[in-house]
């Protein structure tokens, strides 16, 4: 049961991490253009 919860946690955290990484990358490109 605990393993299942950990897996769900990882699935929930991954999209947020990807979004966070994308936003940082997007800002970096934006600053480079400016």
C-alpha positions in Angstrom: 0.0 0.0 0.0 2.8 2.4 0.9 4.6 1.7 -2.4 1.3 2.5 -4.3 1.1 5.8 -2.5 4.7 6.7 -3.3 4.1 5.9 -7.0 1.0 8.1 -7.0 3.1 10.9 -5.3 5.7 10.6 -8.0 3.1 10.7 -10.8 1.6 13.9 -9.1 5.0 15.5 -8.7 6.4 14.8 -12.1 4.0 17.1 -14.1 4.6 19.9 -11.7 8.4 19.4 -12.1 8.1 19.4 -15.9 6.0 22.6 -15.8 8.5 24.2 -13.4 11.4 23.1 -15.7 9.5 24.4 -18.8 8.8 27.8 -17.1 12.4 28.2 -16.2 13.5 27.3 -19.7 10.9 29.7 -21.2 12.1 32.5 -18.9 15.7 31.8 -19.9 14.9 32.1 -23.6 12.9 35.3 -22.9 15.8 36.9 -21.1 18.2 35.8 -23.9 15.9 37.5 -26.5 15.9 40.7 -24.4 
